[in-house]
């Protein structure tokens, strides 16, 4: 196999990103120049109007009406805004399109240069106009890019005309009216910059991700045994969410916790076609693409990409869950697990509603999670969503017995709960570590041989649905029915049943 370097791939992608950052800065300069030109035009027109119609350097609605010039005045203001809006719109759209195409093609070239000798890259192609158009017009909050730019244009017109109307009602002097116009133009300039930065950031991430997905498809179709992974990265400064600006008596400061949290996402690695689940509950394939304004606007996070061997995919799939989570995050995850398990079991949960996060206690007990006899759920701060689901299933099963009466059935309980927890995670697309467990493998093999249910999920639901004291009896009964027609499998099935038997 040819040599390849993760560092080379990252280094090449950093170069692409720097080029695109310069492109955006250049576009921002042009947008600033356009708004300065608009402000100058409006000031000149305002000065001419004041020189012709103002009385004692004051201009009012009544004065303009007296000269029959009020409607014409507002029309001219709107015309000057409309004259410059198409240029700004074209500039923003052009920047967004060029950014997408450059990052899409940049990842293709970076992969080929860093690992091009690996089999499977022969079919990789650059960005096509159709792919670019779909990506650029990808609706966020039900608005396309053109919709958002048109909405922005209307907001500029409305803001400036409203401020002018207020000034005319107050009889503002020229300097006061000019300052009103300046504030409106500056405010709309900032909105234009925010749109530019948000959109270029989105398509920069989308371009790389779309290209990475195509690369991953080529890898899966080939024989290299590799997959493409993505890792969430932050800028690691005080502006990273959840930090946000807040006002104090001494001015604005950074650092007040916000609803949206990107800081805890730093380092989370997934397969390229899997979705990130953000602490707020939003999901996204890449930073800036969730469609939630609080997650996307002014986001500066980005993805790094690596090629990984298929043999380590289980570790990658579970790495998202190995990060430390706060009490609040684990409480929220537990409440979500309660709802999820309700879809797969009609038995009422006996969970108390409390989550106890105690790393030291978990270490002493050598567990990552445990449903306590108080019906609280004890969790380690790095507990995965699969672990939480596992403990919630115990709350719907083992909690119906006490710590003495459950002993004869404990092995069967653990096997059936773990099997269902894994199958639920697969069905709900929740990443988890498929570490081999003998009793889980035995249950799956029993179902495969005896054909008790069509799928392992249906089998796990049926098995778990039986009272814990009848679970093994039901399973062995299903096996006996199968053996009536297939006695040759008796020895193998007897061995598998011993792995999961809980009753003495």
N, C-alpha and C positions, 0 to 999 in steps of 0.2 A: 504493500500500500504506500502511496506517495506521502511525503511529509506535508503536514499542514500546521498552521499556527493560529491559535485563538488570538494571540497578541497582534498578529498581522491583520486579522480581520477587524479587530477593534481599531487599530491604528488607521487603517484605510477608511473606515466609516467615520472616524473623527475628522479626517481631512474633508470628506464630503460635507459633513455638518458645518464645518467652519466656512466652507465656500458658500453654503446656503445662508448662514448667518450674515455674511457680508452682503449677499443679495438683498436680504430683508432690510438691513440697515440702509442700503442704497435706496430702496423703495420708500422707506420712511422719510429720508431727506427730500425726495421728490414730492411726497404727500405734504410735508411741511411747507415746501416752496409753493405748492398749489394753494394751500390755505392762507399763506401770507399774501399771495396775489389776490385771493378773494377778499381778505380783510382790507387791503389797499383799495381795491375797486369800490367796496362798500363805503369806506371812509370818504373817498373822493366824491362819490355820488351823494353821500349824506351832506358833505360840505357845500356842494352845489345847491342842494335843496334848501339848506339853511340860509345860504346867501341870498336866495331868491324869495323865500317865503317867511322866514323867521321874523318875529316881532320882538324886539328887545332880546335878541339871541335865544328866543324861546319858540318852539314849534309844537303846535297842538293839533288834535284831530279837527277842531273847529276851524283853525286857520287853513288847513289843507282842504277841508270841505268847501270853505268859502271860495277858494280858487279852483275848485273842481279837480283837485290833484290827488286826493287821498287814494283812490283805487289805483291810479296810474303809479303812484309812489310805491305801493306794495307789489304791484306787478313787476316793476323794474327791479326791486330787491330780489324777488323770486327768480327773475330771468338771469340775474348775475350769478345766483347760486346754481341754477340749472346749467349755465354755461360751463361751469367748472366741474360739476358732479360727474359727467361722463368720463372726463379725463382721469379723475380719481378712481372711478369704478374700473376703467380699463387697466389702470396701473395695478390695483389690488388684484384683479383677476389674473392678469399676466404674471404677477409675482407668484401667486398661488399655483398656477399651472406649471410654471417653470420649476418651482420648488418640488412639486410632486414628481415630475418627470426626472429631475436630477437625482433625487434620493432613491427612486425606484431603480434607475439605471446604475446609480452609484453602488447599491448593495449587490446587484448582479456582478458588476466588475470586481468589487471587493472580494466576493466569494470565489470568483474564478481565479483571481490573483493569489489568494491565500490558500485555496484548496482545489484549484482547477484540475489537478491531475487525478483527483478522486473520480471514480466512475459515477455517472448519473447527471453530469452537468451539460451534456451535449445539447439538450433541448432548451436550455435557458435563453430567453429572449428579452430584449429591452421593452420599455413601456410603449404601448400603442396609443393612438389618439382616443380610441374608444374607452380603453381602461382609464386613461387620464380624465376624460370627461365625466365618467361615472363617479370617480373618486372626488373630483372637485365639486360636483353637484350633490354629493352625498348629503341628504337632509339631516340637519341637527335641529332638534326642537321643532320639527316639521317645516323648517325653512331651508330652501336651497341657498347657495351663495348669492345668486342674483336677487333672490327674495330679500336677503339680509341687507344687501347693498341698496336696494330700492327703499327698503324700510328706513335705512340710515339717511338717505337723501330727503325723504319726507320729514324726518325728524329735524334735520337742519333747517328746512324751510319753516317748519312750525315754530321751532325755538326762536329763530331770528325775528320772524313776523310777530310773535307774541311779545318779545322784548321791545320791539319797536312800538307796538300798540300800547304797552304799559308806559313807555316813555312819552308818547304823544298824549296819553291821558293825564300824565303828571306835568306836561309842559316842560320837559327836560331841555336844558341848554345843550349846545353842540357837544361839549366835552363829556357831559354825563351820558348823552345818547351814544357817542362814539365808544365810551367805555362799556356800555351795555352790549353793543355789537361785538366788541372785542371778546368779552366774556363768553358770548354765545359761540363765536367762531372757534375760540380756543377749546371750549367744551366739546364741540363737534369734531375738532381736529383730534382730540384725545380718543374719541369714540372710533374714529377712522383708524387710528394707530392700533387700538385694541382689537378691532376686527382683523386688521392685517396680521398682527402677531398671533392671534388665536387661530386664524385660518391657516397661516403658513406653518405654524407649529403642528396643527392637526394633519395637514397633508404631508408634512415632512415625516411624521411618524407613520401615517397611512402608507406613504410611498415605500418606505423601508419594509413595513410589515407585509404589504401585498406582495412585494418582491420576495420576501423571506418565505411566505406561504408557497409561492410557486417553486422556490428552491427546495423546500421541504417535500413537495409532491414529487419532484424529480428524484430526490434521495430515496423516498419510499418505493418508487418504481424501479430503482436501480439495485445494485448488489453491494453497495458500500457499507451497509449496516450502520449508517449515520442518520441522525435527525437534527433538525434545526431547533434551537431553543432561544427563548427571549428572557431578558432579565430587566426588571424595572429599576431605573436609576433616578436619583434626585440630584439637585444642585448642591445639596448638603450645606445650606446656609440658613440664616434666620427667616428667610421668606418662604421656605418650604411649608406647605400646609401640614399641620393644622394652624401654624402661626399665622396671625392676621393683624393688620393694623387696627389700633384702637386709640381713641382720643382720651387724653388726660388733661389735667389742669396745666401741665407743663408742655402740652403739645401732643403730637402723634407719636406712637411707639409701636414696635413690632413685638409679636410673641404671644398675644392672647389666643388661647386655644379656640379653634373653630370646629364646625361640624365635619368638614371634609379633611381627611387625613391621608397625606401622601408620604409623610416621613416614615411611617411604619411599613410602607410598601417597598422601601429601598432594599434591593437585593433579592426580591421575590423572583424565582425562576420557574418558568412553565414551558411546556412544548409550545411551539409557535402558533398552533391552531387552537390553543386553549384560552379561555377568557380569564382575565384578572377579576377577582371579586374585591372591590374596595370596601374599607370599613364602613362607609355610609350605606352600603347595600347595593350601590351602582355596580354595573359590570362593564368591562370594556376590553377590547383586544390590545389597545395601546393608549398611552397618555394623550388626552385631548379628544378622545373619540367616544366618550360615554354618553354624550347628548345631555348631560346635566351641567348647567351653567356653572354652578359652584365648584364642580370638579375640573371643568375644561378651560374657563376663561383665565388668561394669563398663566396657565400651567406651563412650567418649563421642564418637566420631567421628560425622560426619553428612554428608549430601549437599547440595550446592547444585545448582540446576537453571538451565538456560539454553535459549533458543530459538536454533537455529542454522540457517543456510541449508544446503540439501542439497549445494550446490556445494563446501562445505568439509568434507564428511563424511570424506573420505579422511584429512585432517589430524587430525580428531578420533579416528578409528579407530586411527591410529598413535601418538597422543600418549601412550597408556598405555605404549608401548614406548620413548619417548624419554627417560624419566627415567634418571638415572645408577644403575647397579647395581654392587654390590660384586663382588670376585673370587669370593666364595663363592656369591653369587646367580647370577652368570653361569656358574660351574662347574655348579651344580645345573640351570640352564636348558639347558646343553649336554648333560648326561647325560639329561635328559628328551627333548631333540631326537634323541639317539641312538636312544631307544626308539621315538619317533614315526616316524623315517625307516625303521626296521626293518620297519614295517607296510607300506611302499610299495616296498621293494626287497629282493630276496633276496640281493643282492651284499653280501659282508661288508665292514664299515667298517674302514678302516685308521687311524682316529683314534687318536692316542697316548694319549688320556685327559686331556691337559693343555690348559688354557685360559690364554692369555696376554692379560692386560688391560693395554693400553698406549696411552693416548690420544695421546701425542706421536708414537709410531711410526705409528699409524693416520693421523694428520694428515699426516705426511711422505709416506706412501704413498698418501694420498688415498683411503683405504678405510674402511669401518665394520667390516668383517670380512674375514678371508682364511684359507683353509686353507694353512698353510705346508708346505714340502716336508719338514720334519721330522715332518709329520702332527700337529703342534700346531695349535690354532685360535687365531688372533690376533683379538681383539675390542676395539672401542672400548667405553667404559663405558656408552654410550647405545645399544649395539647392540640391535636388535629380535629377537624370537623368530624372525621370518621370516629374518633375516640368519643366525642361528645354524643354522637348518634348512638354509638354502642351503649353508653351508660344510660341514655334515655330509653333504649329498648329494655334494659334491665328494670327500669322503673315501671315498665308495662308488663313485666313478667315475674322476675325473682322477688320483687317487692311484695307480691301477694303471699309469700311465705316468710317465715322468720329465719334467723340465722342457724337454727337447729334443724328445722324440718326441710330446709333446702339442701342439706348436705348430700343426701343420696342422689340428687338430681343436678348437682352443681356442674358436672362435666357436660352433660347434655345441654344445660342452660347456656354455658359459655360457648359451646360449639354452635348452637342454633342462633344465638345473638350475634356472634361474630360473622357468621355467614350472611345473615340478613343485613347487617351493617355494611358489609362490603358490597352486596348487591344493590342496596339503596344508593350508595355513593356512585356506583357505576350508572345507575338509572338517572340520578340527579346531576351527573357530570361533576361530582365533587372529587377533587384529587385526593388520593390516599396511597399509602405504601402497602403494596401487595406482598408483605412478608409472608413466606410459607408457614402455614400452621397445619399440623397433621389432621386435626379434627375437621377443619374447614375443607381441606383437600378430600378427606374421606367422605364427607357429606356430598360434595359435588360429584365424586366418583360413584357413589351409591345411586344418585339420581340419574347419572349418565347410563349406568348399567341397567337399572331397573325401570327407567323411564317413568318415574312417579309423576313428574310434571314436565311440560314442554320446555320450560326455561328454568335456570337456577334461581332466578328471582321469584317465579311462581312457587317453586319448591320451597324456598326459604320462607315465604309468606305463609304457606300452608303448614309447614313444620312449626313455625313460631306461633301460629294461631291456635295451636292445641295447648291445653292446660299443661303447665310444666310437669305435672305428675303423670300425664298421659303421653308425653312427647315421644319418648323412646318406644313405648308400646305401639303407638301409631306407626312409627317408622319401621319397626321390625315387622309389623303386620303387612305393610306395603311390600316389604322385601319378600315375605313368605308367599304372598300372592304371585309375585313375579317368579319365584323359584318353582312353583307348581308346573310351569311350562319350560323352565330353564334350570334344571337341577345341576347342570354342569358348572354353574356360577356360585354354588353354595359355599365353597371354601373361601373364595375371594370376598364375597359379601359378608361372611361371618367375621373375617379379619377386619374389614372396614367398620363393621358395627362395633367391634371391641374398642375402636378408637374414640367412639362418641358415646358409648354406653355410660349412663349416669347412675342407674339403679343397681343396688347390690342384690 
